[in-house]
Amino acid sequence: MGAEGQLKATLKEISEPVKAEFDALERHFKDYLRTDVPVIDSIFQHLLDGGGKRFRPLLVLLVATCKKNASPEDINRLAVAVEFIHTATLLHDDVVDQSDVRRGNRVAHHIWGAEPSVLAGDYLYSRAFSILVEIGNLGILQAISTATTSMARGEVLQLLRSYSTATTVEEYVEVITGKTASLIAGSCRAAGYLANFDDDVLKALEHYGLNLGLSFQIVDDLLDYTAERGVFGKTAGKDFLEGKVTLPVILLLETLGSGSRRKVADIFLKETPDPDDFEKVREMMNQEGVFDKIREIAKQYSDTASAALAISPESDSRTSLEAMAQYVVYRRT
């Protein structure tokens, strides 16, 4: 554990209450995916080999084990399904964004082509819902289907607002609520159904997941400007070069006078911005204290997430969920 402003727990420490289940996830992913179409298996194996935090399935495991009455098989099904949905969105996003790197590896569409990558994503998405049907809980299906609808809406809104330097903080939050926070919130609520929590706790878990997801994405967007090269798992400055107006850009523009604001907007709106442009903007953000402001905003959301857990029963899993709220703020990757 570190001092204030530093990472307080690693994911390994956070996952300790469900270590055996978390360690078995990779095997469950393969067991639930096996197909008779080699390209689908190859693309998914490529993504598995790239690693990843398994953040969403870990949340499912922790929430579902806050009470010791959930079916282990159904917990595994839900954990696998939410990771399949998340992975499907990564495959689709990389094609839409024309990304080159994902988790430090070449993206799937550069190896197999755009069409197989999109179709493999479609398969993962549909497979996820067939797994959810096996659980047989309408509340879980409703929670996850609502989340996926919100995800698609958020991605479209982000696309429509690309290169729009007039984007407000409120509009930004609307986008990340859909594209990121909705699945995390839905996963927490769905796992609560497995633990047979009552409506009040289900709402609290959803509130926890929503605020945790907002904090997670805000820090993700911050890391695009602050992470060391080779550490983040994707190209630093990727959002900037793709014209995505995220919180660092919005807050920088808010702090500048009209003349400087116009210069930054002109850089951002260049048809082909380059790494030197990115470094100029990043240095301005640093000088204006934008990065510190963003960490504070992320911390406010994470604190709200932690507070929502007070209604749930005390357990080692709940302690880890509280630690997760700190983790998302101070992580470096």
C-alpha positions in Angstrom: 0.0 0.0 0.0 1.3 3.5 -0.9 0.8 7.0 0.2 -2.1 9.3 -0.9 -1.9 9.9 -4.6 -0.4 6.6 -5.3 -1.7 3.2 -6.3 -3.0 1.6 -3.1 -3.5 -2.0 -4.3 -2.6 -4.0 -7.4 -5.1 -6.0 -9.3 -3.4 -9.1 -8.0 -4.1 -8.0 -4.4 -7.7 -6.9 -5.3 -8.5 -10.3 -6.8 -7.3 -12.3 -3.8 -10.8 -13.1 -2.5 -11.6 -14.8 -5.8 -8.1 -15.9 -6.8 -9.0 -19.4 -7.9 -11.9 -18.2 -9.9 -10.0 -15.3 -11.5 -7.1 -17.6 -12.4 -9.5 -20.0 -14.1 -11.0 -17.3 -16.4 -8.7 -17.9 -19.3 -9.7 -21.6 -19.4 -13.3 -20.7 -19.2 -13.0 -18.2 -22.1 -11.6 -20.9 -24.3 -14.2 -23.5 -23.2 -17.1 -21.2 -24.0 -15.8 -20.0 -27.3 -14.6 -23.1 -29.1 -16.0 -23.1 -32.7 -15.6 -25.0 -35.9 -14.4 -21.8 -37.6 -10.6 -21.6 -37.2 -10.4 -17.8 -38.0 -12.7 -17.0 -35.0 -10.6 -19.1 -32.7 -7.4 -17.6 -34.0 -8.6 -14.0 -33.6 -9.8 -14.6 -30.1 -6.6 -16.4 -29.1 -4.6 -13.5 -30.5 -6.6 -11.2 -28.1 -6.2 -13.5 -25.2 -2.4 -13.7 -25.8 -2.4 -9.9 -25.6 -3.4 -10.1 -22.0 -5.6 -7.4 -20.4 -6.8 -6.6 -17.0 -10.0 -8.7 -17.1 -11.4 -5.8 -15.2 -15.1 -6.5 -15.9 -15.1 -10.2 -15.2 -13.2 -9.5 -12.0 -15.9 -7.2 -10.9 -18.5 -9.9 -11.6 -16.6 -12.4 -9.5 -16.2 -9.9 -6.6 -19.8 -8.7 -6.6 -21.3 -12.2 -6.9 -19.2 -13.5 -4.0 -20.2 -10.7 -1.6 -22.7 -13.3 -0.4 -21.8 -17.0 -0.6 -25.0 -18.2 -2.2 -24.4 -17.7 -6.0 -24.0 -20.6 -8.4 -20.3 -21.0 -9.4 -21.3 -22.0 -12.9 -23.5 -19.0 -13.3 -20.8 -16.7 -12.0 -18.4 -18.1 -14.6 -21.1 -17.7 -17.3 -21.6 -14.1 -16.5 -17.9 -13.3 -16.2 -17.2 -14.9 -19.6 -20.2 -13.1 -21.2 -19.2 -9.6 -20.2 -15.6 -10.2 -21.3 -16.9 -11.5 -24.7 -19.0 -8.3 -25.1 -16.1 -6.1 -24.2 -13.7 -8.0 -26.6 -16.3 -7.7 -29.4 -16.4 -3.9 -28.9 -12.6 -3.8 -29.1 -12.5 -5.7 -32.4 -15.1 -3.3 -33.8 -13.5 -0.1 -32.4 -10.1 -1.0 -33.8 -11.6 -1.2 -37.3 -13.6 2.0 -36.9 -10.6 3.9 -35.5 -8.1 2.2 -37.9 -5.9 1.4 -34.9 -2.5 -0.2 -35.2 -1.9 -1.4 -31.7 -4.0 -3.0 -29.0 -2.4 -4.2 -25.7 1.0 -3.9 -27.2 0.2 -6.2 -30.2 -0.8 -5.6 -33.8 -4.6 -5.3 -34.0 -6.6 -8.2 -35.5 -7.7 -6.4 -38.6 -4.1 -5.8 -39.6 -3.5 -9.6 -39.5 -6.8 -11.1 -40.7 -8.4 -8.1 -42.4 -11.4 -5.9 -41.4 -14.2 -8.2 -42.5 -13.1 -11.2 -40.5 -12.4 -9.0 -37.4 -15.8 -7.4 -37.5 -17.6 -10.7 -38.1 -15.5 -12.4 -35.3 -16.7 -9.5 -33.1 -20.3 -10.2 -34.1 -19.9 -13.8 -33.2 -18.4 -13.0 -29.8 -21.3 -10.6 -29.1 -24.0 -13.1 -30.0 -22.2 -15.9 -28.2 -22.2 -13.7 -25.0 -26.0 -13.5 -25.1 -26.4 -17.2 -25.7 -24.3 -17.8 -22.5 -26.5 -15.3 -20.6 -29.6 -17.2 -21.7 -28.1 -20.3 -20.1 -28.2 -18.5 -16.7 -32.0 -18.1 -17.1 -32.4 -14.8 -15.2 -34.4 -12.1 -16.9 -33.0 -9.4 -14.7 -29.4 -10.2 -15.8 -30.5 -10.2 -19.5 -32.2 -6.9 -19.0 -29.1 -5.4 -17.3 -26.7 -6.4 -19.9 -28.9 -5.7 -22.9 -29.6 -2.2 -21.6 -25.9 -1.7 -21.2 -25.0 -2.8 -24.7 -27.6 -0.5 -26.2 -26.1 2.3 -24.3 -22.6 1.3 -25.4 -23.6 1.5 -29.1 -25.2 4.9 -28.5 -22.1 6.2 -26.8 -19.8 5.1 -29.6 -22.0 6.8 -32.2 -22.1 10.0 -30.2 -18.3 9.9 -29.9 -18.0 9.5 -33.7 -20.3 12.4 -34.3 -18.3 14.7 -32.0 -14.9 13.8 -33.4 -12.9 17.0 -34.1 -15.5 19.1 -32.3 -13.6 21.4 -30.0 -16.9 22.8 -28.9 -17.6 19.6 -27.0 -18.6 20.3 -23.4 -17.7 18.4 -20.2 -21.4 17.3 -20.0 -21.4 16.0 -23.5 -18.1 14.1 -22.8 -19.6 12.5 -19.7 -22.6 11.4 -21.8 -20.3 9.7 -24.2 -18.2 7.8 -21.7 -21.3 6.9 -19.7 -22.5 5.0 -22.7 -19.3 3.6 -24.2 -17.6 2.5 -21.0 -19.5 3.0 -17.7 -22.8 1.4 -18.9 -21.3 -2.1 -19.2 -19.4 -1.9 -15.9 -22.6 -0.7 -14.2 -24.7 -3.4 -15.9 -22.1 -6.1 -15.0 -22.2 -5.1 -11.3 -26.0 -5.1 -11.2 -26.2 -8.5 -13.1 -23.7 -10.0 -10.6 -25.9 -8.7 -7.8 -28.8 -10.8 -9.2 -26.6 -13.9 -8.9 -26.0 -13.1 -5.2 -29.8 -12.6 -4.7 -29.5 -9.0 -3.4 -32.6 -7.0 -2.9 -33.6 -4.0 -5.1 -31.9 -1.4 -2.9 -28.5 -3.2 -3.1 -28.9 -3.8 -6.8 -29.4 -0.1 -7.4 -26.3 0.6 -5.2 -24.2 -1.9 -7.1 -25.3 -0.3 -10.4 -24.4 3.1 -9.0 -21.0 1.8 -7.9 -20.3 0.4 -11.3 -21.5 3.6 -13.1 -19.2 5.9 -11.1 -16.3 3.4 -11.2 -16.7 3.2 -15.0 -16.7 7.0 -15.3 -13.5 7.2 -13.2 -11.9 4.4 -15.2 -12.5 6.0 -18.6 -11.5 9.5 -17.4 -8.1 8.0 -16.3 -7.9 6.1 -19.5 -8.2 9.3 -21.5 -5.7 11.0 -19.2 -3.2 8.2 -19.7 -3.4 8.8 -23.5 -1.6 12.1 -22.7 0.6 11.1 -19.7 1.6 7.4 -20.0 5.1 6.5 -20.8 5.6 5.1 -24.2 5.6 1.3 -24.3 3.8 1.1 -21.0 0.2 2.1 -21.8 -0.5 -0.9 -24.1 -1.5 1.4 -27.0 0.0 4.3 -28.9 0.4 7.4 -26.7 -1.5 10.3 -28.3 -3.9 7.9 -30.2 -7.0 9.9 -29.1 -5.4 13.2 -30.1 -4.3 11.9 -33.6 -7.8 10.4 -34.2 -9.5 13.7 -33.3 -11.2 12.4 -30.2 -12.2 15.3 -27.9 -11.6 13.9 -24.5 -11.5 15.6 -21.1 -7.8 16.7 -21.3 -8.6 18.7 -24.4 -11.9 20.1 -23.1 -10.3 21.3 -19.8 -7.3 22.8 -21.6 -9.5 24.8 -23.9 -11.5 26.0 -20.9 -8.4 27.3 -19.1 -6.9 29.2 -22.1 -7.6 32.7 -23.3 -9.2 33.2 -26.7 -6.0 33.5 -28.6 -4.3 30.4 -27.1 -7.5 28.5 -27.4 -7.7 29.2 -31.1 -4.1 28.0 -31.6 -4.9 24.7 -29.8 -8.1 24.3 -31.8 -6.2 24.8 -35.0 -3.6 22.2 -34.0 -6.3 19.8 -33.1 -8.3 20.3 -36.3 -5.3 19.9 -38.6 -6.0 17.3 -41.3 -2.8 15.5 -40.4 -1.6 16.3 -36.9 1.9 15.0 -36.1 3.8 13.9 -32.9 5.3 17.4 -32.5 1.8 18.8 -32.3 0.9 16.3 -29.7 3.9 17.2 -27.6 3.0 20.9 -27.8 -0.5 20.3 -26.6 0.6 17.9 -23.9 3.1 20.5 -22.5 0.4 23.1 -22.4 -1.8 20.7 -20.5 0.9 20.1 -18.0 1.6 23.9 -17.6 -2.1 24.6 -17.0 -2.5 21.9 -14.4 -5.0 20.0 -16.5 -3.6 16.6 -15.5 -4.0 17.2 -11.7 -7.6 18.5 -12.3 -8.5 15.3 -14.1 -7.1 13.0 -11.4 -9.2 15.0 -8.9 -12.4 14.6 -11.0 -11.7 10.8 -11.4 -11.2 10.6 -7.6 -14.5 12.3 -7.0 -16.3 9.6 -9.1 -14.3 6.8 -7.4 -15.2 8.2 -4.0 -18.9 8.2 -5.0 -18.5 4.6 -6.1 -17.0 3.5 -2.8 -19.7 5.2 -0.8 -22.4 3.3 -2.7 -21.1 0.0 -1.3 -22.0 0.9 2.2 -25.4 -0.7 1.9 -23.9 -4.1 0.9 -22.8 -6.7 3.5 -19.2 -6.5 4.7 -16.9 -9.1 3.2 -13.5 -9.6 1.8 -15.0 -9.2 -1.7 -16.6 -5.8 -0.7 -13.2 -4.6 0.6 -11.7 -5.5 -2.8 -14.4 -3.6 -4.6 -13.6 -0.5 -2.4 -9.9 -1.0 -3.3 -10.8 -1.2 -7.0 -12.2 2.3 -6.8 -8.8 3.5 -5.7 -7.0 1.4 -8.3 -8.8 3.0 -11.2 -7.7 6.5 -10.2 -4.0 5.9 -9.6 -3.2 3.2 -12.1 -0.5 3.9 -14.7 -1.6 1.5 -17.4 
